[in-house]
Amino acid sequence: MTKVWIDQDLCTGDGLCAEICPDVFFGQDDGLYYVKEEASHFGSQTLYDGKANSAGADGQARIPDGMLDSVIEAAEECPGECIFIEVE
């Protein structure tokens, strides 16, 4: 299983991640970006139900099938270099 998370201390709030992969990344009212899991990708086993659970590594989300390339692109394009991908 591959997961992704954002270090909000490094996030610049540019939103490139959400432009590249809106199914995984989204912005909050605090101007920072977070990861999410959508029920449409994981059914009833969604961890966060489309909302940020926690910041940082505690707020990891599974990467849906077929979206790994987009998540990697988002991480590479991120000006804050704050997106981390982990393989379990």
mmCIF file as gemmi writes it, N, C-alpha and C atoms, coordinates in Angstrom:
data_model
loop_
_atom_site.group_PDB
_atom_site.id
_atom_site.type_symbol
_atom_site.label_atom_id
_atom_site.label_alt_id
_atom_site.label_comp_id
_atom_site.label_asym_id
_atom_site.label_entity_id
_atom_site.label_seq_id
_atom_site.pdbx_PDB_ins_code
_atom_site.Cartn_x
_atom_site.Cartn_y
_atom_site.Cartn_z
_atom_site.occupancy
_atom_site.B_iso_or_equiv
_atom_site.pdbx_formal_charge
_atom_site.auth_seq_id
_atom_site.auth_asym_id
_atom_site.pdbx_PDB_model_num
ATOM 1 N N . MET Axp A 1 ? 0.844 -1.174 0 1 0 ? 1 A 1
ATOM 2 C CA . MET Axp A 1 ? 0 0 0 1 0 ? 1 A 1
ATOM 3 C C . MET Axp A 1 ? 0.892 1.241 0 1 0 ? 1 A 1
ATOM 4 N N . THR Axp A 2 ? 0.524 2.197 -0.812 1 0 ? 2 A 1
ATOM 5 C CA . THR Axp A 2 ? 1.272 3.448 -0.898 1 0 ? 2 A 1
ATOM 6 C C . THR Axp A 2 ? 0.426 4.565 -0.308 1 0 ? 2 A 1
ATOM 7 N N . LYS Axp A 3 ? 1.061 5.37 0.539 1 0 ? 3 A 1
ATOM 8 C CA . LYS Axp A 3 ? 0.365 6.472 1.198 1 0 ? 3 A 1
ATOM 9 C C . LYS Axp A 3 ? 1.096 7.785 0.93 1 0 ? 3 A 1
ATOM 10 N N . VAL Axp A 4 ? 0.387 8.872 1.116 1 0 ? 4 A 1
ATOM 11 C CA . VAL Axp A 4 ? 0.947 10.202 0.915 1 0 ? 4 A 1
ATOM 12 C C . VAL Axp A 4 ? 0.528 11.09 2.084 1 0 ? 4 A 1
ATOM 13 N N . TRP Axp A 5 ? 1.384 12.037 2.414 1 0 ? 5 A 1
ATOM 14 C CA . TRP Axp A 5 ? 1.055 13.023 3.439 1 0 ? 5 A 1
ATOM 15 C C . TRP Axp A 5 ? 1.776 14.316 3.136 1 0 ? 5 A 1
ATOM 16 N N . ILE Axp A 6 ? 1.306 15.392 3.753 1 0 ? 6 A 1
ATOM 17 C CA . ILE Axp A 6 ? 1.887 16.726 3.56 1 0 ? 6 A 1
ATOM 18 C C . ILE Axp A 6 ? 2.38 17.246 4.898 1 0 ? 6 A 1
ATOM 19 N N . ASP Axp A 7 ? 3.579 17.794 4.899 1 0 ? 7 A 1
ATOM 20 C CA . ASP Axp A 7 ? 4.113 18.478 6.071 1 0 ? 7 A 1
ATOM 21 C C . ASP Axp A 7 ? 3.649 19.931 5.99 1 0 ? 7 A 1
ATOM 22 N N . GLN Axp A 8 ? 2.619 20.271 6.762 1 0 ? 8 A 1
ATOM 23 C CA . GLN Axp A 8 ? 2.047 21.614 6.693 1 0 ? 8 A 1
ATOM 24 C C . GLN Axp A 8 ? 3.024 22.709 7.131 1 0 ? 8 A 1
ATOM 25 N N . ASP Axp A 9 ? 4.058 22.355 7.874 1 0 ? 9 A 1
ATOM 26 C CA . ASP Axp A 9 ? 5.07 23.355 8.247 1 0 ? 9 A 1
ATOM 27 C C . ASP Axp A 9 ? 5.866 23.824 7.034 1 0 ? 9 A 1
ATOM 28 N N . LEU Axp A 10 ? 5.908 23.001 5.988 1 0 ? 10 A 1
ATOM 29 C CA . LEU Axp A 10 ? 6.637 23.349 4.768 1 0 ? 10 A 1
ATOM 30 C C . LEU Axp A 10 ? 5.722 23.842 3.65 1 0 ? 10 A 1
ATOM 31 N N . CYS Axp A 11 ? 4.418 23.626 3.794 1 0 ? 11 A 1
ATOM 32 C CA . CYS Axp A 11 ? 3.454 23.957 2.745 1 0 ? 11 A 1
ATOM 33 C C . CYS Axp A 11 ? 3.429 25.47 2.506 1 0 ? 11 A 1
ATOM 34 N N . THR Axp A 12 ? 3.547 25.862 1.236 1 0 ? 12 A 1
ATOM 35 C CA . THR Axp A 12 ? 3.525 27.279 0.869 1 0 ? 12 A 1
ATOM 36 C C . THR Axp A 12 ? 2.136 27.749 0.454 1 0 ? 12 A 1
ATOM 37 N N . GLY Axp A 13 ? 1.191 26.818 0.335 1 0 ? 13 A 1
ATOM 38 C CA . GLY Axp A 13 ? -0.181 27.171 -0.015 1 0 ? 13 A 1
ATOM 39 C C . GLY Axp A 13 ? -0.399 27.501 -1.47 1 0 ? 13 A 1
ATOM 40 N N . ASP Axp A 14 ? 0.529 27.114 -2.342 1 0 ? 14 A 1
ATOM 41 C CA . ASP Axp A 14 ? 0.389 27.415 -3.766 1 0 ? 14 A 1
ATOM 42 C C . ASP Axp A 14 ? -0.751 26.636 -4.427 1 0 ? 14 A 1
ATOM 43 N N . GLY Axp A 15 ? -1.033 25.447 -3.949 1 0 ? 15 A 1
ATOM 44 C CA . GLY Axp A 15 ? -2.146 24.669 -4.477 1 0 ? 15 A 1
ATOM 45 C C . GLY Axp A 15 ? -1.875 23.899 -5.747 1 0 ? 15 A 1
ATOM 46 N N . LEU Axp A 16 ? -0.606 23.823 -6.159 1 0 ? 16 A 1
ATOM 47 C CA . LEU Axp A 16 ? -0.292 23.055 -7.36 1 0 ? 16 A 1
ATOM 48 C C . LEU Axp A 16 ? -0.688 21.592 -7.203 1 0 ? 16 A 1
ATOM 49 N N . CYS Axp A 17 ? -0.559 21.063 -5.998 1 0 ? 17 A 1
ATOM 50 C CA . CYS Axp A 17 ? -0.904 19.664 -5.759 1 0 ? 17 A 1
ATOM 51 C C . CYS Axp A 17 ? -2.381 19.414 -6.074 1 0 ? 17 A 1
ATOM 52 N N . ALA Axp A 18 ? -3.249 20.324 -5.629 1 0 ? 18 A 1
ATOM 53 C CA . ALA Axp A 18 ? -4.684 20.164 -5.857 1 0 ? 18 A 1
ATOM 54 C C . ALA Axp A 18 ? -5.044 20.361 -7.327 1 0 ? 18 A 1
ATOM 55 N N . GLU Axp A 19 ? -4.283 21.175 -8.037 1 0 ? 19 A 1
ATOM 56 C CA . GLU Axp A 19 ? -4.507 21.339 -9.468 1 0 ? 19 A 1
ATOM 57 C C . GLU Axp A 19 ? -4.12 20.074 -10.222 1 0 ? 19 A 1
ATOM 58 N N . ILE Axp A 20 ? -3.031 19.453 -9.807 1 0 ? 20 A 1
ATOM 59 C CA . ILE Axp A 20 ? -2.53 18.256 -10.485 1 0 ? 20 A 1
ATOM 60 C C . ILE Axp A 20 ? -3.35 17.027 -10.124 1 0 ? 20 A 1
ATOM 61 N N . CYS Axp A 21 ? -3.717 16.889 -8.862 1 0 ? 21 A 1
ATOM 62 C CA . CYS Axp A 21 ? -4.413 15.685 -8.398 1 0 ? 21 A 1
ATOM 63 C C . CYS Axp A 21 ? -5.483 16.047 -7.354 1 0 ? 21 A 1
ATOM 64 N N . PRO Axp A 22 ? -6.617 16.611 -7.796 1 0 ? 22 A 1
ATOM 65 C CA . PRO Axp A 22 ? -7.643 17.05 -6.86 1 0 ? 22 A 1
ATOM 66 C C . PRO Axp A 22 ? -8.337 15.909 -6.112 1 0 ? 22 A 1
ATOM 67 N N . ASP Axp A 23 ? -8.191 14.679 -6.581 1 0 ? 23 A 1
ATOM 68 C CA . ASP Axp A 23 ? -8.79 13.548 -5.876 1 0 ? 23 A 1
ATOM 69 C C . ASP Axp A 23 ? -8.026 13.185 -4.611 1 0 ? 23 A 1
ATOM 70 N N . VAL Axp A 24 ? -6.818 13.718 -4.453 1 0 ? 24 A 1
ATOM 71 C CA . VAL Axp A 24 ? -5.99 13.385 -3.29 1 0 ? 24 A 1
ATOM 72 C C . VAL Axp A 24 ? -5.674 14.607 -2.444 1 0 ? 24 A 1
ATOM 73 N N . PHE Axp A 25 ? -5.519 15.773 -3.053 1 0 ? 25 A 1
ATOM 74 C CA . PHE Axp A 25 ? -5.099 16.976 -2.329 1 0 ? 25 A 1
ATOM 75 C C . PHE Axp A 25 ? -6.208 18.031 -2.33 1 0 ? 25 A 1
ATOM 76 N N . PHE Axp A 26 ? -6.326 18.767 -1.225 1 0 ? 26 A 1
ATOM 77 C CA . PHE Axp A 26 ? -7.295 19.856 -1.161 1 0 ? 26 A 1
ATOM 78 C C . PHE Axp A 26 ? -6.839 20.901 -0.153 1 0 ? 26 A 1
ATOM 79 N N . GLY Axp A 27 ? -7.311 22.132 -0.368 1 0 ? 27 A 1
ATOM 80 C CA . GLY Axp A 27 ? -6.958 23.235 0.519 1 0 ? 27 A 1
ATOM 81 C C . GLY Axp A 27 ? -7.995 23.419 1.609 1 0 ? 27 A 1
ATOM 82 N N . GLN Axp A 28 ? -7.535 23.938 2.726 1 0 ? 28 A 1
ATOM 83 C CA . GLN Axp A 28 ? -8.398 24.244 3.863 1 0 ? 28 A 1
ATOM 84 C C . GLN Axp A 28 ? -8.44 25.759 4.059 1 0 ? 28 A 1
ATOM 85 N N . ASP Axp A 29 ? -9.303 26.201 4.966 1 0 ? 29 A 1
ATOM 86 C CA . ASP Axp A 29 ? -9.445 27.63 5.257 1 0 ? 29 A 1
ATOM 87 C C . ASP Axp A 29 ? -8.167 28.251 5.809 1 0 ? 29 A 1
ATOM 88 N N . ASP Axp A 30 ? -7.279 27.42 6.347 1 0 ? 30 A 1
ATOM 89 C CA . ASP Axp A 30 ? -6.024 27.947 6.89 1 0 ? 30 A 1
ATOM 90 C C . ASP Axp A 30 ? -4.998 28.272 5.806 1 0 ? 30 A 1
ATOM 91 N N . GLY Axp A 31 ? -5.356 28.038 4.519 1 0 ? 31 A 1
ATOM 92 C CA . GLY Axp A 31 ? -4.469 28.349 3.402 1 0 ? 31 A 1
ATOM 93 C C . GLY Axp A 31 ? -3.467 27.258 3.098 1 0 ? 31 A 1
ATOM 94 N N . LEU Axp A 32 ? -3.547 26.153 3.826 1 0 ? 32 A 1
ATOM 95 C CA . LEU Axp A 32 ? -2.629 25.038 3.624 1 0 ? 32 A 1
ATOM 96 C C . LEU Axp A 32 ? -3.349 23.884 2.946 1 0 ? 32 A 1
ATOM 97 N N . TYR Axp A 33 ? -2.569 22.943 2.453 1 0 ? 33 A 1
ATOM 98 C CA . TYR Axp A 33 ? -3.13 21.801 1.736 1 0 ? 33 A 1
ATOM 99 C C . TYR Axp A 33 ? -2.946 20.519 2.533 1 0 ? 33 A 1
ATOM 100 N N . TYR Axp A 34 ? -3.885 19.617 2.318 1 0 ? 34 A 1
ATOM 101 C CA . TYR Axp A 34 ? -3.966 18.357 3.045 1 0 ? 34 A 1
ATOM 102 C C . TYR Axp A 34 ? -4.27 17.235 2.066 1 0 ? 34 A 1
ATOM 103 N N . VAL Axp A 35 ? -4.147 16.001 2.52 1 0 ? 35 A 1
ATOM 104 C CA . VAL Axp A 35 ? -4.509 14.853 1.701 1 0 ? 35 A 1
ATOM 105 C C . VAL Axp A 35 ? -5.861 14.314 2.155 1 0 ? 35 A 1
ATOM 106 N N . LYS Axp A 36 ? -6.522 13.624 1.25 1 0 ? 36 A 1
ATOM 107 C CA . LYS Axp A 36 ? -7.838 13.062 1.567 1 0 ? 36 A 1
ATOM 108 C C . LYS Axp A 36 ? -7.998 11.711 0.894 1 0 ? 36 A 1
ATOM 109 N N . GLU Axp A 37 ? -8.945 10.969 1.394 1 0 ? 37 A 1
ATOM 110 C CA . GLU Axp A 37 ? -9.397 9.741 0.758 1 0 ? 37 A 1
ATOM 111 C C . GLU Axp A 37 ? -10.867 9.923 0.448 1 0 ? 37 A 1
ATOM 112 N N . GLU Axp A 38 ? -11.253 9.624 -0.768 1 0 ? 38 A 1
ATOM 113 C CA . GLU Axp A 38 ? -12.649 9.74 -1.155 1 0 ? 38 A 1
ATOM 114 C C . GLU Axp A 38 ? -13.319 8.366 -1.115 1 0 ? 38 A 1
ATOM 115 N N . ALA Axp A 39 ? -14.53 8.341 -0.636 1 0 ? 39 A 1
ATOM 116 C CA . ALA Axp A 39 ? -15.27 7.088 -0.542 1 0 ? 39 A 1
ATOM 117 C C . ALA Axp A 39 ? -15.422 6.427 -1.906 1 0 ? 39 A 1
ATOM 118 N N . SER Axp A 40 ? -15.482 7.213 -2.963 1 0 ? 40 A 1
ATOM 119 C CA . SER Axp A 40 ? -15.636 6.638 -4.299 1 0 ? 40 A 1
ATOM 120 C C . SER Axp A 40 ? -14.436 5.785 -4.696 1 0 ? 40 A 1
ATOM 121 N N . HIS Axp A 41 ? -13.291 5.997 -4.058 1 0 ? 41 A 1
ATOM 122 C CA . HIS Axp A 41 ? -12.093 5.206 -4.354 1 0 ? 41 A 1
ATOM 123 C C . HIS Axp A 41 ? -11.937 4 -3.446 1 0 ? 41 A 1
ATOM 124 N N . PHE Axp A 42 ? -12.436 4.106 -2.226 1 0 ? 42 A 1
ATOM 125 C CA . PHE Axp A 42 ? -12.176 3.066 -1.234 1 0 ? 42 A 1
ATOM 126 C C . PHE Axp A 42 ? -13.425 2.499 -0.572 1 0 ? 42 A 1
ATOM 127 N N . GLY Axp A 43 ? -14.603 2.942 -0.959 1 0 ? 43 A 1
ATOM 128 C CA . GLY Axp A 43 ? -15.83 2.431 -0.358 1 0 ? 43 A 1
ATOM 129 C C . GLY Axp A 43 ? -15.924 2.755 1.115 1 0 ? 43 A 1
ATOM 130 N N . SER Axp A 44 ? -16.429 1.82 1.878 1 0 ? 44 A 1
ATOM 131 C CA . SER Axp A 44 ? -16.659 2.073 3.294 1 0 ? 44 A 1
ATOM 132 C C . SER Axp A 44 ? -15.381 2.079 4.118 1 0 ? 44 A 1
ATOM 133 N N . GLN Axp A 45 ? -14.249 1.774 3.507 1 0 ? 45 A 1
ATOM 134 C CA . GLN Axp A 45 ? -12.998 1.727 4.254 1 0 ? 45 A 1
ATOM 135 C C . GLN Axp A 45 ? -12.217 3.033 4.167 1 0 ? 45 A 1
ATOM 136 N N . THR Axp A 46 ? -12.896 4.113 3.853 1 0 ? 46 A 1
ATOM 137 C CA . THR Axp A 46 ? -12.248 5.409 3.78 1 0 ? 46 A 1
ATOM 138 C C . THR Axp A 46 ? -11.79 5.847 5.165 1 0 ? 46 A 1
ATOM 139 N N . LEU Axp A 47 ? -10.544 6.309 5.249 1 0 ? 47 A 1
ATOM 140 C CA . LEU Axp A 47 ? -9.999 6.741 6.53 1 0 ? 47 A 1
ATOM 141 C C . LEU Axp A 47 ? -10.507 8.118 6.948 1 0 ? 47 A 1
ATOM 142 N N . TYR Axp A 48 ? -10.611 9.045 6.005 1 0 ? 48 A 1
ATOM 143 C CA . TYR Axp A 48 ? -10.877 10.434 6.359 1 0 ? 48 A 1
ATOM 144 C C . TYR Axp A 48 ? -12.153 10.994 5.76 1 0 ? 48 A 1
ATOM 145 N N . ASP Axp A 49 ? -12.846 10.24 4.916 1 0 ? 49 A 1
ATOM 146 C CA . ASP Axp A 49 ? -14.118 10.649 4.329 1 0 ? 49 A 1
ATOM 147 C C . ASP Axp A 49 ? -14.04 12.037 3.693 1 0 ? 49 A 1
ATOM 148 N N . GLY Axp A 50 ? -12.965 12.3 2.93 1 0 ? 50 A 1
ATOM 149 C CA . GLY Axp A 50 ? -12.859 13.542 2.191 1 0 ? 50 A 1
ATOM 150 C C . GLY Axp A 50 ? -12.454 14.752 2.999 1 0 ? 50 A 1
ATOM 151 N N . LYS Axp A 51 ? -12.117 14.563 4.262 1 0 ? 51 A 1
ATOM 152 C CA . LYS Axp A 51 ? -11.721 15.681 5.104 1 0 ? 51 A 1
ATOM 153 C C . LYS Axp A 51 ? -10.363 15.371 5.724 1 0 ? 51 A 1
ATOM 154 N N . ALA Axp A 52 ? -9.602 16.405 5.992 1 0 ? 52 A 1
ATOM 155 C CA . ALA Axp A 52 ? -8.307 16.195 6.635 1 0 ? 52 A 1
ATOM 156 C C . ALA Axp A 52 ? -8.533 15.681 8.044 1 0 ? 52 A 1
ATOM 157 N N . ASN Axp A 53 ? -7.88 14.617 8.385 1 0 ? 53 A 1
ATOM 158 C CA . ASN Axp A 53 ? -7.996 14.065 9.728 1 0 ? 53 A 1
ATOM 159 C C . ASN Axp A 53 ? -6.977 14.726 10.632 1 0 ? 53 A 1
ATOM 160 N N . SER Axp A 54 ? -5.733 14.69 10.233 1 0 ? 54 A 1
ATOM 161 C CA . SER Axp A 54 ? -4.648 15.272 11.01 1 0 ? 54 A 1
ATOM 162 C C . SER Axp A 54 ? -3.642 15.898 10.059 1 0 ? 54 A 1
ATOM 163 N N . ALA Axp A 55 ? -2.835 16.757 10.578 1 0 ? 55 A 1
ATOM 164 C CA . ALA Axp A 55 ? -1.758 17.345 9.793 1 0 ? 55 A 1
ATOM 165 C C . ALA Axp A 55 ? -0.549 16.424 9.84 1 0 ? 55 A 1
ATOM 166 N N . GLY Axp A 56 ? 0.347 16.62 8.911 1 0 ? 56 A 1
ATOM 167 C CA . GLY Axp A 56 ? 1.605 15.883 8.904 1 0 ? 56 A 1
ATOM 168 C C . GLY Axp A 56 ? 1.438 14.401 8.667 1 0 ? 56 A 1
ATOM 169 N N . ALA Axp A 57 ? 2.409 13.636 9.155 1 0 ? 57 A 1
ATOM 170 C CA . ALA Axp A 57 ? 2.444 12.193 8.923 1 0 ? 57 A 1
ATOM 171 C C . ALA Axp A 57 ? 1.261 11.476 9.557 1 0 ? 57 A 1
ATOM 172 N N . ASP Axp A 58 ? 0.639 12.071 10.571 1 0 ? 58 A 1
ATOM 173 C CA . ASP Axp A 58 ? -0.538 11.459 11.186 1 0 ? 58 A 1
ATOM 174 C C . ASP Axp A 58 ? -1.756 11.538 10.27 1 0 ? 58 A 1
ATOM 175 N N . GLY Axp A 59 ? -1.688 12.358 9.247 1 0 ? 59 A 1
ATOM 176 C CA . GLY Axp A 59 ? -2.798 12.527 8.313 1 0 ? 59 A 1
ATOM 177 C C . GLY Axp A 59 ? -2.549 11.872 6.977 1 0 ? 59 A 1
ATOM 178 N N . GLN Axp A 60 ? -1.959 10.707 6.984 1 0 ? 60 A 1
ATOM 179 C CA . GLN Axp A 60 ? -1.673 9.995 5.739 1 0 ? 60 A 1
ATOM 180 C C . GLN Axp A 60 ? -2.953 9.533 5.061 1 0 ? 60 A 1
ATOM 181 N N . ALA Axp A 61 ? -2.888 9.459 3.731 1 0 ? 61 A 1
ATOM 182 C CA . ALA Axp A 61 ? -3.996 8.932 2.948 1 0 ? 61 A 1
ATOM 183 C C . ALA Axp A 61 ? -3.462 7.908 1.967 1 0 ? 61 A 1
ATOM 184 N N . ARG Axp A 62 ? -4.25 6.882 1.726 1 0 ? 62 A 1
ATOM 185 C CA . ARG Axp A 62 ? -3.88 5.896 0.717 1 0 ? 62 A 1
ATOM 186 C C . ARG Axp A 62 ? -4.015 6.519 -0.664 1 0 ? 62 A 1
ATOM 187 N N . ILE Axp A 63 ? -3.125 6.148 -1.572 1 0 ? 63 A 1
ATOM 188 C CA . ILE Axp A 63 ? -3.183 6.647 -2.941 1 0 ? 63 A 1
ATOM 189 C C . ILE Axp A 63 ? -4.042 5.691 -3.755 1 0 ? 63 A 1
ATOM 190 N N . PRO Axp A 64 ? -5.098 6.189 -4.401 1 0 ? 64 A 1
ATOM 191 C CA . PRO Axp A 64 ? -5.968 5.317 -5.192 1 0 ? 64 A 1
ATOM 192 C C . PRO Axp A 64 ? -5.235 4.696 -6.384 1 0 ? 64 A 1
ATOM 193 N N . ASP Axp A 65 ? -5.708 3.529 -6.79 1 0 ? 65 A 1
ATOM 194 C CA . ASP Axp A 65 ? -5.15 2.874 -7.976 1 0 ? 65 A 1
ATOM 195 C C . ASP Axp A 65 ? -5.204 3.826 -9.156 1 0 ? 65 A 1
ATOM 196 N N . GLY Axp A 66 ? -4.129 3.875 -9.914 1 0 ? 66 A 1
ATOM 197 C CA . GLY Axp A 66 ? -4.076 4.699 -11.11 1 0 ? 66 A 1
ATOM 198 C C . GLY Axp A 66 ? -3.734 6.15 -10.87 1 0 ? 66 A 1
ATOM 199 N N . MET Axp A 67 ? -3.541 6.568 -9.623 1 0 ? 67 A 1
ATOM 200 C CA . MET Axp A 67 ? -3.243 7.974 -9.34 1 0 ? 67 A 1
ATOM 201 C C . MET Axp A 67 ? -1.828 8.2 -8.826 1 0 ? 67 A 1
ATOM 202 N N . LEU Axp A 68 ? -1.04 7.145 -8.737 1 0 ? 68 A 1
ATOM 203 C CA . LEU Axp A 68 ? 0.318 7.292 -8.213 1 0 ? 68 A 1
ATOM 204 C C . LEU Axp A 68 ? 1.142 8.259 -9.052 1 0 ? 68 A 1
ATOM 205 N N . ASP Axp A 69 ? 1.039 8.181 -10.376 1 0 ? 69 A 1
ATOM 206 C CA . ASP Axp A 69 ? 1.817 9.081 -11.235 1 0 ? 69 A 1
ATOM 207 C C . ASP Axp A 69 ? 1.454 10.542 -10.986 1 0 ? 69 A 1
ATOM 208 N N . SER Axp A 70 ? 0.165 10.823 -10.799 1 0 ? 70 A 1
ATOM 209 C CA . SER Axp A 70 ? -0.267 12.202 -10.528 1 0 ? 70 A 1
ATOM 210 C C . SER Axp A 70 ? 0.231 12.684 -9.176 1 0 ? 70 A 1
ATOM 211 N N . VAL Axp A 71 ? 0.226 11.792 -8.184 1 0 ? 71 A 1
ATOM 212 C CA . VAL Axp A 71 ? 0.711 12.159 -6.845 1 0 ? 71 A 1
ATOM 213 C C . VAL Axp A 71 ? 2.217 12.428 -6.896 1 0 ? 71 A 1
ATOM 214 N N . ILE Axp A 72 ? 2.941 11.602 -7.625 1 0 ? 72 A 1
ATOM 215 C CA . ILE Axp A 72 ? 4.387 11.817 -7.782 1 0 ? 72 A 1
ATOM 216 C C . ILE Axp A 72 ? 4.647 13.143 -8.487 1 0 ? 72 A 1
ATOM 217 N N . GLU Axp A 73 ? 3.889 13.441 -9.537 1 0 ? 73 A 1
ATOM 218 C CA . GLU Axp A 73 ? 4.041 14.718 -10.242 1 0 ? 73 A 1
ATOM 219 C C . GLU Axp A 73 ? 3.777 15.89 -9.3 1 0 ? 73 A 1
ATOM 220 N N . ALA Axp A 74 ? 2.727 15.777 -8.481 1 0 ? 74 A 1
ATOM 221 C CA . ALA Axp A 74 ? 2.411 16.837 -7.523 1 0 ? 74 A 1
ATOM 222 C C . ALA Axp A 74 ? 3.57 17.043 -6.549 1 0 ? 74 A 1
ATOM 223 N N . ALA Axp A 75 ? 4.154 15.945 -6.076 1 0 ? 75 A 1
ATOM 224 C CA . ALA Axp A 75 ? 5.284 16.041 -5.147 1 0 ? 75 A 1
ATOM 225 C C . ALA Axp A 75 ? 6.491 16.692 -5.819 1 0 ? 75 A 1
ATOM 226 N N . GLU Axp A 76 ? 6.734 16.341 -7.078 1 0 ? 76 A 1
ATOM 227 C CA . GLU Axp A 76 ? 7.884 16.914 -7.796 1 0 ? 76 A 1
ATOM 228 C C . GLU Axp A 76 ? 7.697 18.397 -8.092 1 0 ? 76 A 1
ATOM 229 N N . GLU Axp A 77 ? 6.461 18.821 -8.356 1 0 ? 77 A 1
ATOM 230 C CA . GLU Axp A 77 ? 6.182 20.216 -8.709 1 0 ? 77 A 1
ATOM 231 C C . GLU Axp A 77 ? 5.989 21.114 -7.496 1 0 ? 77 A 1
ATOM 232 N N . CYS Axp A 78 ? 5.818 20.545 -6.325 1 0 ? 78 A 1
ATOM 233 C CA . CYS Axp A 78 ? 5.536 21.311 -5.122 1 0 ? 78 A 1
ATOM 234 C C . CYS Axp A 78 ? 6.69 22.249 -4.774 1 0 ? 78 A 1
ATOM 235 N N . PRO Axp A 79 ? 6.45 23.572 -4.723 1 0 ? 79 A 1
ATOM 236 C CA . PRO Axp A 79 ? 7.537 24.499 -4.402 1 0 ? 79 A 1
ATOM 237 C C . PRO Axp A 79 ? 8.021 24.381 -2.959 1 0 ? 79 A 1
ATOM 238 N N . GLY Axp A 80 ? 7.165 23.892 -2.069 1 0 ? 80 A 1
ATOM 239 C CA . GLY Axp A 80 ? 7.555 23.744 -0.664 1 0 ? 80 A 1
ATOM 240 C C . GLY Axp A 80 ? 8.219 22.414 -0.358 1 0 ? 80 A 1
ATOM 241 N N . GLU Axp A 81 ? 8.239 21.514 -1.354 1 0 ? 81 A 1
ATOM 242 C CA . GLU Axp A 81 ? 8.805 20.176 -1.176 1 0 ? 81 A 1
ATOM 243 C C . GLU Axp A 81 ? 8.268 19.516 0.093 1 0 ? 81 A 1
ATOM 244 N N . CYS Axp A 82 ? 6.94 19.599 0.257 1 0 ? 82 A 1
ATOM 245 C CA . CYS Axp A 82 ? 6.321 19.156 1.503 1 0 ? 82 A 1
ATOM 246 C C . CYS Axp A 82 ? 5.487 17.886 1.359 1 0 ? 82 A 1
ATOM 247 N N . ILE Axp A 83 ? 5.452 17.299 0.163 1 0 ? 83 A 1
ATOM 248 C CA . ILE Axp A 83 ? 4.635 16.097 -0.072 1 0 ? 83 A 1
ATOM 249 C C . ILE Axp A 83 ? 5.528 14.876 0.038 1 0 ? 83 A 1
ATOM 250 N N . PHE Axp A 84 ? 5.113 13.945 0.882 1 0 ? 84 A 1
ATOM 251 C CA . PHE Axp A 84 ? 5.908 12.737 1.137 1 0 ? 84 A 1
ATOM 252 C C . PHE Axp A 84 ? 5.097 11.501 0.773 1 0 ? 84 A 1
ATOM 253 N N . ILE Axp A 85 ? 5.735 10.59 0.055 1 0 ? 85 A 1
ATOM 254 C CA . ILE Axp A 85 ? 5.106 9.349 -0.383 1 0 ? 85 A 1
ATOM 255 C C . ILE Axp A 85 ? 5.804 8.205 0.309 1 0 ? 85 A 1
ATOM 256 N N . GLU Axp A 86 ? 5.01 7.317 0.9 1 0 ? 86 A 1
ATOM 257 C CA . GLU Axp A 86 ? 5.569 6.167 1.638 1 0 ? 86 A 1
ATOM 258 C C . GLU Axp A 86 ? 4.96 4.868 1.127 1 0 ? 86 A 1
ATOM 259 N N . VAL Axp A 87 ? 5.793 3.869 0.965 1 0 ? 87 A 1
ATOM 260 C CA . VAL Axp A 87 ? 5.336 2.552 0.54 1 0 ? 87 A 1
ATOM 261 C C . VAL Axp A 87 ? 5.417 1.643 1.75 1 0 ? 87 A 1
ATOM 262 N N . GLU Axp A 88 ? 4.314 0.972 2.046 1 0 ? 88 A 1
ATOM 263 C CA . GLU Axp A 88 ? 4.298 0.042 3.188 1 0 ? 88 A 1
ATOM 264 C C . GLU Axp A 88 ? 4.375 -1.38 2.697 1 0 ? 88 A 1
